[in-house]
Amino acid sequence: MSENAPQSAPARPAPPTRAESYERVSHALFEAKKVAVGTHAGEEVRVRMMHPGPFLPNAEEGGEARPVIYLASMKTDPKIREMTTRPEVALLMHESPTGEEHTSWEMELTGRAEIVRSAEERERAKQATKRTSSIVSYLDSIGQTDLLAFVKVTPRFIKHRVFGEIVAGRAPSILDYSDAVAAERDSKLLGARLGVWKELVRWASLTASAASVAVGLAVAYATTGSLNWGFAVLTLVAAVALQACTNIKNDLDDHISGADDRNRTPVLGFTGGSRVIQRGLATRGDLLVFTLLFGTVATAIGIALALMGRPWVLAFGLFGLALGFVYTAGPLKLANRGLGEFAVAIAFGVGIIAGTAYVQLGYVPTQAWAASIPVSLLVSLLLFINGFQDAASDAEVGKRTLVARLGIARAARWYPVLAFGALFILVGLVIARVLPLAALLGLAGVPLFIRAAAIARKKFDAPMELVPANAYTAIGHLASTLMLAVGLAWAGERSRGLAALGAAVVGTLIIVYYARSVQRLSSAFEGVKAAVAAR
């Protein structure tokens, strides 16, 4: 052959077979120590780093086992809700086994996420994620993996690429499982959406209005020895709907003002609102619809009660609704004028207790006005402690909450003044014989407020470490308010004292349970921090 004859181009590397692709992907999955997880947040996509826990089910004879990837996070983590609502996820893994560029690889995976429910699969997920996650390992060592949510990602499509091979022209390894993915059941999708609406109304916070209704009913029971249960149910539904309406409206206002968008330290369930817009779980239009829906429910019940002989209930309802709306909305924007805590205290303390007693009795007895004072102060304490994590973003948009005005260091010193001021007033009302001796059951929250005050004094500038103070305050408010209701009912009807005592015992056990749960979560959080630092 002549030296000048053209030489044939080197053959391109053959694309990997299905078996080769499966082998390479399976091996790479167990090499990966971190994974970037992309989830839906409305029209946006969010990406977080997590630790993967790959698992290969047993393959059928002559078949291929589709790999799954387990992920783990705390149950309160926002991305768990995002995956529940919009289960389509994208994962990206990258490793460089030798530290050289040509050996580095990446793997792209798209698939469907679902929360692991069964005990058997949770155990499998735990073992899979322990290999890469110090958090899972630590919580397993202390027997508290029940605090974790495990997510199973079932892939539709996997692509594995090695940088050196791409340069050399070798095709990537691809596994396509899209034909094996079943459509999501309608009931499952509906359940996921209903879960969002529960978050939207801030379900846990609705105990504030429900507890105030209990105090109003207790006053009525103490006065007459009986209750109109139809009126009681209607009042409870109306009060809870009223709070849900104002919660959603406040979220809308904080979204428009930018307060929630600027908030860099929100704690779901306590501060920063529901954040359903920020997390892409609902739109502004959704919030408008549900504001109208809950407002209509409260209004319709108010009109019905008025037609049944309680016309002044409309005044109580409209007063509470107006205060709730102008808390963050114009033209008054009470929160921007430093009056937010006062407005909420009046609406969900005085307003609901007096309104509930009025619906039952047709008038408001002195005992209802008196009992509403300490309850109102404890309601304002809830806003006060939750304002610590929001203080910086509130100040940026001109929302002058009490914490934002005082500064978090001074506000921490004021916490015990506000908490025990409310309880001292309760004691004073008993000494003055305005409230019965049994009303001192309302001091049930004292141990919880003491713990919250100690945490606030030390952790006021550490948003996540302050969370137990938020939780203890919420439980303390509920404990004091409900036990005050028990005390009022007990004193008013001695012949049924045993039933009230039973209610007090059950309430105490529930309160102790929640308090211990908070302590457990707090201890686990401290241990996780230490475990991650030592990794």
N, C-alpha and C positions, 0 to 999 in steps of 0.2 A: 504494500500500500504506500502511496506517495506521502512524504512527510507533510506536504501542503494540503492533503485531503482534510476536509472538515471532520471534526470528531463529534460523535453523538453526545447530547447532553446527558448528564448523570440522571439515572432514574429517580423520580420523586419517591420519597418514602411511602410505602403502602399505608392506607388508613388502618387504624386498629380495628380488629374484629370486635364483635359484641363481647365475647369472652374476655378479650384483652382489656377492653374499656371497663368492664365490670371489675376485673381484678385491680386495675389502676385506681379506679374510683374508691373501691372498698379500702384499699391500702391507705390512700390519701385521707380518707375520712378519719381514720384512727391516728394519723399523724397530726391533724389539725388541733391546735390548742385554743384558738379563738375564732370567732365567727362574727361578721357584721350582719346584723339582722335588720332588714327593711320591712316596715309595717305601714299600712295605710293610716293616714291622719286626715280624713276628708279628701280634699284635693291635693294635699301634700303627702310626701313620703318621709318617714322618719327612720333613721338608721342608728342602731346601738350595737356596742360590742358585747358579746355574751360568750359563754363557754359551751362548746358542743358536746353532746353525749351520743355518739353514733351507736347504732345497734343493727345487727344483721339477723333477721328472723331465720329460722331453719328453712332451707329451700326444699321444695318438693322434689321428688325423684326426677332427675334430669332437668330440673327447672332452675330458676334464678330467684334468689330472695331479694325483694326490693328493700334497700336500706331505708331506715328511718333515722331521724336525728332528734334527740331529746334536748330540750332547753329547760332551765330552771330559773325561777326568780321568786321574790316575795309575792304573796298573794295580792298585796296592795299596789303592786307595780302597775303604772298606767299602761304599759305595753301589753300586759296580760288582757286587759279589757279591749285594747285595740285588736289583738289577735282573735278574741272571741267574737267581736262585731264584724270585722273584716278579716277572714281567716287566710286570705291569699298573702303569702310572704315570699321574700327573696333573701337568700343567704349567700354570702361571699366569704370564702376561706382563702387564706394566703400563707404559705410557709416557704422558707428557704433552708432546706435540710443541711446544706454545707456552708451556708453563708455566702455562696457565690451566685451571681445573677443568673447564669445559664441554668442552674439547677432549681431556681425558684419556680413555684407553681401557684396557680390559683384555680379555685373551683367555684363555679356559679351554680346555684341550685334554686329553683322556684318550686313552690308547692303549697300545700294546705296545712294550716296549723289547727290543732284542737287541744283543749285542756284535757289532761289525763285524769280520769275519774276513778277507775277501779284500783283496789288495793294492790292487786298483783302487778298491774302495769306501772303504778307509782313506784313500787319497789324496783322494777326493772329500770325505770327512768332514773331513780336515785343512784343505782349502781353505775349506770352509764355516765351520769354527769359528775359523779364524785371524782372520776379520773382527772378531770380538768378544772373543777371548781373548788376552791378552798372554802367557799361559803357553804356549799352542800356538804362537804366533808365535816366542817365544824358543827353544823346543825345536826348532822347524823350522829356525831360523837356525843352530843348531849341529849339525843332523843327528841329533837324538836323539828324534824322535817315536815311536820304538819303545818308549819308556817309557810312552806313553799308551795308554789304552783308549778307543776311540771307540764310542759307543752310538747306535744308530739308533732313533728313536721314530716308529713308524707310527701315525697318529691313527685313532681310531674316531669321535671326535666333537670338533668345534671350535665354540666360540661366541665371537663378537666383539661387544663392546658399547662404545659411546661414551657417556660420561656425559651430555653435552648432549642426545643423541638419545633416551636413555632417559627423561629428564625430559619431552621433547617427545612421548613416546608412541610412538616408532619402535621396531619390533621389532628384536631383535639379528640379526646375520648368523650363520647356522648352516650347517655342513657336516657331514653324517652319513655316515660310511663304514662303519658297523657291519656291513653286509651283505657287505662285501668282505674282512673279516678271516677268515682261515682258522684252524681249530682247531690248537692246538699239538700237535706230534707227541709220542707217548708216549716215544719214545727220547730226545727232547730234554729232556723234563721229568725223566726218570730220570737223565740225565747231570747236570742241574742239582742234583738232590738228592744224587747221589754226591759232587759237588764240596763240598757242605756237610759231609758226613761226613769228608772229607779235612781240612777246616778244624777240625772238632770234635776230632780226635785231635792237632791241631797237627803236621801231617805233617813239616815241616822239622825240628822238635825231636827226632824219633825217631832222628836220626843219633847222638844221645848214647848210646843203648843199643846201637845197631848197631856203633858204633866200639869200645865196650868189649868186645863179643863178639869183634871182630877181634883185640884184644889177647890175650884168653884163648885163641883159636885159635892165635895165633902162638906163644904159650908152649908149647902142646901140640905144635905142629909142631916147634919147636926141641928139644923133649925126645925125641921118638920118630922124627921125620922123616916122619911120615904123619898123616893126619886121617881120622876116621870122618865122612864127608860127610853121612850121614843124621842123625847126632847134631848135626852142625854146623848144618844147616838147621833142625832142630827147636829148637835152642837160640836161634837168631836169631829165629825166629817168636815163641817164648815171651817173649824179652826185649823185643821191640818191642811185643807185645800187653800185656805187663806195664806198660810205660811209657805206652801209649795209655790203659789202664785208669786209671792213677793221674792222668794228665793230665785226663781227663774228670771223675774224682772231685774233683780239686782245683778245677775250674771250678764244679762243683756247690756245694762248700763255700764258695767265694768269692762265689757268687751268694747263698747263704743268709745269709752274714755281711754282705753289702752291699759288700764290698771292690771288686768289679768294677763295681757300679752307681755307686759314688762316684768311681771312677777317671776323672779328667777329661783325662788325657794318655796314653791307651793307644797302643801302637804295635803294630799287628797283626803277628803272626809272632814278636814278641819279648816284649812286656809286656802286662799286662792280661788274660791268658788268651786263649782262642779267641774270646770275646765272641759266641758264636753265640746265646746267650739274649738278650743285650742288643741284638743286631741283629735279633732276631726270626727267625733262621734255623732255630732248633730250640727245643724246649720242654724244661722240666725233666724231663718224662717220657722224652723222647728220650735225654737224657743218662743217665738211670738205666738204660734198656735197654742202651745201648752200654757202660756201665760193667760191667754184668753179662756182656755178650757177650764183651768182651775179657778180662775176668777168668776167664771159663769156658775160653776158648781157652788161656790161660797155664796154668791149673790142669790141664786135660786133658793137655797136653803134659808137664807135670811128673809126673803120675801115670804116663803112658806110659813116660817115661824111668826112673822108679823101678822099674817092672815089668821093664824091660830091664837091670836090674843097677846102677842108680845111685840108690839109695834116698835118699841125703842131698841130692839135688837138690831135694826137697820143702822141706827146711829153708832152702835158699838162696832158693827162690821165695817161700815164706811170709814170710821175713824181709824181702825186698825189697818185697813187697806190703803188709806191715804198716807199714813205714816210709813208703811212698808214701801210704798212707791217712791215717796220723796226722800227716802233714805239716801239713794244715789242718783235720783232723776231730777231734772230741772222742773220748775225754776228754783226750788228751794235747795236741793242737794244738801240735805242735813249733814251727811257725812263730811262734806267739804267745809262745813261751818263748825265742825267740832261737836255736833249734836246727835251724831248717829247712834251712839250707845244709849243715850237718853231716849231717843225715839223708839228704838227696838224694845227697850225695857218697858216703856209705857204700853206699846202695842201688844206684846206677848206676855206681859205680866199682868198689869192692872187691867188692860182691856179685856183679855180673855177670861180672867178669873171673875171680874165683875159681870161681864156679859153672860158667862155660864150661870152664875148665881141668879141673874135677872131672868134668864129663860126658865129656870126651874121655879122661882118664887114670885116673879112679877115685880120684884123690887130688889135692891142691892143692900144687904145688911151690912152693918159696921164691920163685922168679922171678915167679910169678903174684902173690903177695902184694906183692912189691916193686914190680912194674910198676903195680899198682893204686893206689899212694899218689899219684904225680904226676897220674895220670888223674883220681882222685877230687877232687883240689884244683882241677883245671881244670873239672870238672863244676860244682863249687861256684862257680867264677868266672862261669859262665854265669848262674846265679841272681843273683849279686852285681851284675853290670852291668845286668841286666834289672830289678833292684830300684830303680834311680834314678827311672825314670818312674812307678813305682808307690808310691814312698816316702810321699807325702802321704796317699793313700787307705789304704795299709796301716796307717799310724799312727792314722788315724781309727777303725779297727775293731780296734785292739789287736794287729795283726800285726807283731811286733817282728823284722823282718828285720834283717840286719846293716847295710844302708844306712839303714833307718829309725832304728836305734839310734845310728849314728855321725853321721847328718846327711849330706846329699849333698855338702857341701863337704869334710868330713873323709874321707868314703868315696872321693871322687875321688883323694885322696892315698894311700889304701890300695890302690887298684887295682894299681899296679905291684908292691907288696909281695906281694900274693896271687899275681899272675901269675908273677912271676919266682921267688917262693918255691917254687912247684911245679917249675919247671925247674931250680932249684938243687938240689933234692932228687934229681931225675933224674940230674944230673951227679954228685952225691955217691954215689948207688947204683952208678954206673959206676966211679967212682974206687975204691969199696970192693969192686969186682968181683962185686957181687951181680947186676948186669946187664951184658951184653956191651957192648963199645965201640960196636957198631953201633946200640945203643939211643939214642945221641946224635942219631940222625935225628929223635928226638922233639922236638928244639929247632927244628923247622921253623916253629913258630908264633911264634917270637920277633919277626920284623919286624911281624907283625900285632898282637901285644900291645903293641909300642912305639907303633904308630899309635893303637891304642885308648886307651892311657894318656894320650897327648897330647891327644886329643879330650876325654876325660873330665875332664882337668884344666882345660880352657878352657870346655867346654860343659855342665858338670854340671847347671846350672840351666835349660837350654834343651832340653826333651824331644825336639823334632823334630830339632834339630841334633846331638843325642847319638846318633841312630840309627846312624850309621856305626860308632861304638864298639861298639854291640850286635852289629852284623854282623861286624866284625873279630874280636870275641871268639869268636863262634860258629865262624867259619872257622878261627881260630887253634886252638881246641879240637880241631876235626876234623883239622886239619893235624898237630898234635903227636901226637894219639892214633893216627891211622892210620900216620903215619911211624914211630912207636914200634913198632907192630905189624910193619911192614916190616923194621925193624932187627932185631927179635927173631927173626923167621923167617929172615932172611938169615944171621945169626950161627949159627943152629942147624943149617943145612944148606948148607954151602959149595958142595956140588956143584950146587946149584940157585941159586947166587948171582946168575946172570944174570937169571933170572926175577924175583927179588926186586928187582934193580936196575931192571928194566923197569917193575915196579909202582911203584917210587919215582919214576921219571921221569914216568910217567903221572899219579901223584898230585900231583906238583909242578906240572905243567901245569894240572891242574884247580884247584888252590889259587890259582895265579897268576891264572887266569881269573876266579874268584869275587872275589878281592881287587881286581882291576882293575874289575870290575863295580860293586863298592861305591864305589870312588873315582869312577867315572863318575856314579853316582847322586848322590853327595855334591856333586860339582861342578855337576851339573844343578840340584840343589835350591838351591844358592847363587845360581846364575844366574837361576832363576825368581823368587827373592825380590827380586833387584835389578830384574828386568824389571817385576814388579808394582809395586814402589815408585816406579819411574820413570813408570808409566802415567799 
